């Protein structure tokens, strides 16, 4: 009985770790925008909104990634 409980706990921790990794990858463009442009909060907000609402599509994720790494002059 105790062995079953420990196996279940280990599986749940593995699932939580997987979810954390997926969320980290999902929000990489937002983190890049925040680190690159701490002064331009509007650009960070745009990247965050694109990433949050369209990031689940490949096109939306790449759009937010390109927007995050692009120069501030081309805004």
Secondary structure, DSSP 8 states (H G I E B T S, - for coil): -HHHHHHHHHHHHHHHHHHHHHHHHHTHHHHHHHHH-SS-HHHHHHHHHHHHHHTTSHHHHHHHHHHHHS-GGG-
